[in-house]
Amino acid sequence: MRVVCVSDTHSMHRTLGTIPDGDVLVHAGDFTQTGTLAEVQDFCSWLGSLPHEHKIVIAGNHETTFDESYYHDNWKRFHPENKQDVAMIKSTLSASGCKIYHAHASCALALRHTNINT
């Protein structure tokens, strides 16, 4: 099994160039600037163009809209002109076929070890 990991792209994912092939792609947080719907939609479009069979996305501290209680209390700090629709944003990423984890959530991911002769 080949796992490819990226992180901290901050809405610059399209500038990465070629992403290596693999079975699993993990984006380990901070895929947007502030978690707007437009940023998430663009990220999902890019993510959908990648060939990896499994995609795991971890919401980092820049994905402010993924922490509902925090965003509810602080939205004006990040989006003073336009409060974002948290449910719509989360459903957009879910619809892309990713497994989503929040950076503050506790989770364990076990990948079966396979010996590959190279």
N, C-alpha and C positions, 0 to 999 in steps of 0.2 A: 504494500500500500504506500502510495506517495502522497504526502501532505505538503501543501504549499501554504505558507503563512505570509500575510501582509498586515500592516497596521498604520494608523496615523496618516491616512491619505488626505484627510480634511478637504473633501470634495475635489481633490486633484487626481483621482483614480485614473482618469483618461490620459494623464501624462506619464503613466508608469511604463508604457511600452508593452512589450510582450510579457505576459504572465506565464511562468513555466507550467507545463502540463502536469496533471496529477489527478488522483482520485478524490481528494478532499481539498477544498480551499477554505482557509480560515482567515477571516478579517477580524483582527483582534482589537477592535475599537477605534474610535475617532474617524469614522468614514465621512462625517459631515463637518461643517463649521459650527452650526447651532441646531441641527436637527429639523430643519424646515421640510415641509412636504416636497417642495421642488428639489431640494438636495437629495432626499430619500428616493424620489422618483428617478432622478438621474442616476443615482448609485445602482438602483435596481435594474435599470436599463442596461448599464454597463455589466453588472453582475450576470444578467441573463445571457449576455453574449459570450460568456466564458464557458469552456467545455467541461469543467469539473463536474463529476456526477453528484457530489455532495458539497454543499456550501453552508458554512457556519459563520454567523455574524454575531459579534459581541458588541453591544452598545457601550461605548465609552463615555467619559465625562462630557464630551462635546455633543453627544446625542441627548441634549437636554429634554427633548420631548418624550424620551423613552422612560423617564422617571416621572410618572404622573403627579405624584404629590409634590415633588420638588418643582416641577414645571408650573403647577397650579399656583404655587406661592411666589414664583420668580419670573414668570413669563415676560413681564414688562422689561426686565433687564436684558433679555435676549431678542425679543420681537415686539418692541414698544408700539409699533404701528399695526400689528396684525397677529393676534393670538392664534397659534396653530391648533389644528384639530388632531389631538393626540391619537384618538381611535383610528382615524383615517391614515395617519402616518404609520402606525403599527401594522394595520391591515395591508398597506402597500408593501411593506417588507415581507410580511407573512405570505402574501400572494405570489411573491417571487420564488417561493419554494425553499427559502432558507430556514435553517434552524436558528432561532434568535435567543441570545442570552443577554441579560443585563449585567453590566460590570459589577453591580452591588449584590447580585444574586449568587447564591452558592450552588455550584453544580460540578459534577464530575463527568468527564468525557473519557471513555475508555476505548481505545482503538486496538483491535486485535493485532498482535505482533506477528509479522510474517517475515521469514527469512527470504531475501531476494539475492540471488547470486548475480553479481555485476562483473 
